[in-house]
Amino acid sequence: MSPESPRSLRGRLAVVTGASDGIGTVIATRLAELGAEVVLPVRSAEKGRRALDAVRRVVPDAVASTRTLDLASLDSVDALVRGLREEGRPVHLLVNNAGVMTPPHRQETADGFELQWGTNHLGHAALTLGLLPLLRAGGARVVHQTSIAARRGRFDAAAVAAEPYDAMASYVQSKIAIGLFARDLQERSRTEGWGITSTLAHPGVSPTNLLAAQPGLGRERELAGRRVIRLLSRLHITGTVASAAEPAVLAATVPISDGTFFGPSRLIGGPAKALEAWEPFRRDDDARRLWALTLDAIGSRFAA
């Protein structure tokens, strides 16, 4: 199924997490090109300034700004939610793009959760539910970014906290959770009359910074696989950073039906298209269980 062309976003407010570099900056730039005002919540003010410069190099008249956000801290998520609520403007697009991948040693968020679980899933779930009044006011589209790592398996909360620490298993669980949360958010919006649309995208494989040297995560040098991916990207076997952003851009901007999922036409690369949801995302019982576990973890201040 080939999606329609992205529509104009003139007069729309978009919030894009993880927009301080890589795929996120491309997504923010593409939304600005389509006329959206773009908010970039970032941990690093300096990286945020560089991202704004990158957006404005492509879109000189872009209306774009940064806010402070650390998804590994529920207090930080709460502060952003409160700030945006005080501004009182409807949010028309929320792109939950930020993420961390496979720290070599177990790390925890400020709230004591395994870092990937707490950042990739819980932080975004808290942000989404905290912003629900503004999303409802904007009749918003919410885009959740998953990974090809989640295409097989099943949600298993015990795997997140399992010992010894398994970096990839925790990453997979966080990305399966994202898919299930997207599904259940759409279903709850439909039954509760929230008026928002929840959809899902995956970027395929591209030479982003997820596998780069990240001393803050305990990784002093880039993983060998990143060098291979850069080579494959130059050969057009995997995607580029720009092409990897396109599934999320389509998910944010084209007409969709319930459960629409976007990704590259080949698993690891190619033009973006609508896809069938992967099997781990189709389990209603897992989705309901995840929702309850998520609300218990993030607390009542973010309750929908």
C-alpha positions in Angstrom: 0.0 0.0 0.0 1.5 3.4 -1.0 0.7 6.3 1.3 -0.5 9.6 0.0 1.8 12.6 0.0 2.3 14.5 3.2 -0.2 17.3 3.7 0.4 20.9 4.7 0.9 21.5 8.4 0.5 25.2 8.4 -0.8 26.4 11.7 0.0 23.1 13.5 2.1 22.7 16.6 4.4 19.6 16.6 6.5 18.3 19.4 9.4 16.0 18.4 11.5 14.2 21.0 15.1 13.2 20.1 15.3 16.0 17.6 18.8 17.2 18.8 20.5 15.1 16.1 20.1 12.3 13.6 16.7 11.1 12.5 14.9 13.4 14.9 16.5 16.5 13.4 15.4 15.3 10.0 11.9 14.7 11.2 11.7 18.2 12.8 13.0 19.7 9.6 10.5 17.9 7.4 7.6 19.0 9.6 8.9 22.6 9.5 9.1 22.4 5.7 5.4 21.4 5.7 4.6 24.5 7.7 4.4 23.2 11.3 5.7 25.1 14.3 8.2 22.7 15.9 9.1 22.3 19.5 12.3 20.3 20.2 12.5 19.0 23.8 16.2 18.3 24.5 18.6 17.4 27.3 21.5 19.5 26.1 20.9 23.2 25.4 23.9 23.3 23.1 22.8 20.4 21.0 19.3 22.0 20.9 20.8 25.2 19.5 22.7 23.2 16.9 19.5 21.4 15.9 17.6 24.7 15.6 20.4 26.0 13.3 20.2 22.8 11.2 16.4 23.2 10.8 16.7 26.9 9.8 19.4 26.2 7.3 16.8 24.2 5.4 13.8 26.2 6.4 15.0 29.8 7.0 11.6 31.0 8.2 10.9 28.0 10.4 9.1 28.7 13.7 11.0 26.4 16.0 12.1 26.4 19.7 13.6 24.1 22.3 12.4 23.0 25.7 14.2 21.1 28.4 13.5 17.4 28.7 15.3 14.3 30.1 13.1 11.3 29.4 15.1 9.3 32.0 13.6 11.5 34.7 9.8 11.5 35.3 10.2 14.8 37.2 11.7 16.3 34.0 8.9 14.9 31.9 6.4 16.4 34.4 8.1 19.8 34.2 7.8 19.8 30.4 4.2 18.7 30.6 3.4 21.5 33.2 5.2 24.1 31.1 3.3 23.2 27.9 0.0 23.0 29.7 0.6 26.4 31.2 1.2 27.7 27.6 -2.2 26.3 26.9 -1.7 25.7 23.1 -3.3 22.6 21.5 -0.6 20.1 20.3 -1.4 18.7 16.9 1.5 16.3 16.5 3.6 14.4 19.0 6.5 12.4 17.6 8.0 10.1 20.3 11.3 9.5 18.5 14.0 9.7 21.2 15.7 6.6 22.5 18.8 4.9 23.9 20.2 1.6 22.7 22.2 -1.2 24.5 24.3 0.5 27.1 27.1 -2.0 27.8 26.4 -2.0 31.5 23.1 -1.7 33.3 22.1 1.8 34.1 19.0 3.2 35.8 16.9 6.3 35.3 16.4 8.9 38.0 13.4 6.8 39.1 15.3 3.5 39.4 14.1 1.9 36.1 16.4 0.1 33.7 17.6 3.0 31.4 16.2 1.7 28.1 12.9 0.7 29.5 12.6 3.9 31.5 13.6 6.2 28.6 12.3 4.6 25.5 8.9 3.5 26.8 8.1 4.9 30.3 9.3 8.4 29.6 7.4 8.7 26.3 4.3 7.1 27.9 4.4 9.7 30.7 4.8 12.5 28.2 2.0 11.3 26.0 -0.5 10.8 28.8 0.6 14.0 30.5 -0.1 16.0 27.4 -3.4 14.2 26.7 -5.5 17.4 27.3 -3.5 19.3 24.8 -3.4 16.4 22.4 -7.2 16.1 22.6 -7.6 19.8 22.1 -5.5 19.5 18.9 -7.2 16.3 17.6 -3.6 15.2 17.5 -1.6 12.5 15.7 0.8 10.7 18.0 3.7 8.8 16.3 5.7 6.2 18.2 9.1 5.1 16.9 9.8 1.4 17.3 12.6 -0.8 15.9 13.2 -3.8 13.8 14.5 -5.4 17.0 10.8 -5.7 18.0 9.6 -7.6 15.0 9.7 -11.0 16.8 9.1 -12.1 20.4 6.6 -11.2 23.1 6.3 -8.6 25.8 7.9 -10.0 29.0 8.2 -7.5 31.9 10.5 -9.8 33.8 13.1 -9.6 31.0 13.5 -5.9 31.7 14.8 -6.4 35.2 16.4 -9.8 34.6 19.8 -10.6 36.0 22.4 -10.8 34.6 21.7 -7.7 32.6 21.0 -8.4 28.9 21.3 -5.1 27.0 19.6 -6.3 23.8 16.8 -8.1 25.6 15.9 -4.9 27.5 16.1 -2.9 24.3 13.8 -5.3 22.6 11.3 -5.2 25.4 11.2 -1.4 25.4 10.5 -1.4 21.7 7.8 -4.0 21.9 6.3 -2.0 24.6 6.2 1.1 22.4 4.3 -0.9 19.7 1.8 -2.2 22.3 1.3 1.2 23.8 0.7 2.8 20.4 -2.0 0.1 19.8 -3.7 0.5 23.1 -3.6 4.3 22.9 -5.5 4.2 19.6 -8.1 1.8 21.0 -8.6 3.8 24.1 -8.9 7.0 22.1 -11.6 5.3 20.0 -13.6 3.9 22.9 -13.2 7.0 25.2 -13.7 9.6 22.5 -10.4 11.3 22.9 -10.2 12.3 19.3 -6.5 11.5 18.8 -4.9 9.1 16.4 -2.0 6.9 17.5 0.3 5.3 14.9 3.6 3.6 14.7 6.8 3.8 12.6 10.2 2.1 12.4 13.2 3.6 10.6 14.9 0.4 9.4 18.6 0.4 9.7 20.8 3.5 9.1 24.1 5.0 10.4 22.6 7.0 13.3 24.1 7.8 16.6 22.4 5.0 18.5 25.5 2.8 18.0 28.0 5.7 18.2 30.5 6.2 21.0 28.5 7.5 23.9 30.6 7.9 27.0 27.6 8.9 29.0 26.2 5.4 28.4 29.5 3.8 29.1 30.4 3.2 25.5 33.8 4.7 24.7 33.9 3.8 21.0 31.4 3.1 18.3 30.2 -0.4 17.8 31.7 -2.3 14.9 28.3 -2.7 13.4 28.0 1.0 12.9 30.9 1.0 10.5 29.3 -1.8 8.5 26.0 0.0 8.4 27.7 3.2 7.1 29.2 1.1 4.3 25.9 -0.6 3.5 24.2 2.8 3.5 26.6 4.1 0.9 25.7 1.1 -1.2 22.0 1.8 -0.7 21.4 -1.5 1.0 20.4 0.0 4.3 18.9 3.4 4.7 20.4 6.8 5.1 19.6 9.0 8.1 17.3 11.1 5.9 15.5 8.1 4.4 15.2 6.5 7.9 13.2 9.6 9.0 10.6 9.2 6.3 8.4 6.5 7.9 7.8 8.7 10.9 7.2 11.7 8.7 4.5 9.8 6.8 3.0 8.5 10.0 2.7 12.1 11.2 1.3 13.6 8.0 -0.7 11.3 5.7 -4.3 10.1 6.2 -4.3 6.8 8.0 -6.7 4.2 9.4 -6.5 2.4 12.8 -3.4 0.5 13.3 -1.4 1.9 10.4 2.3 1.1 10.6 5.0 2.7 8.5 8.5 1.5 7.7 10.9 1.2 4.8 9.8 -1.0 1.9 12.6 -3.5 2.8 13.1 -4.4 6.4 16.4 -2.5 6.6 15.9 0.2 4.0 14.1 1.6 1.0 11.3 4.0 0.4 8.8 4.4 3.2 5.4 2.7 2.9 2.5 1.4 5.0 3.0 -2.0 6.5 1.2 -4.7 8.4 1.7 -4.5 12.1 4.3 -7.1 13.4 3.0 -10.0 15.4 4.3 -8.8 18.9 2.1 -5.7 18.5 -1.1 -7.5 17.8 -1.7 -9.1 21.3 -4.6 -7.4 23.0 -3.8 -9.1 26.3 -0.2 -7.9 26.3 -1.3 -4.4 25.4 -3.8 -4.3 28.4 -1.2 -5.7 30.7 1.4 -3.3 29.6 -1.0 -0.3 30.0 -1.6 -1.3 33.7 2.1 -1.8 34.4 2.9 1.5 32.7 0.4 3.5 34.8 1.6 1.9 38.0 5.2 2.8 37.1 4.7 6.4 36.1 2.2 7.3 38.8 -1.1 9.1 39.0 0.3 12.5 38.0 0.4 11.3 34.3 -2.9 9.3 34.5 -5.0 9.6 31.4 
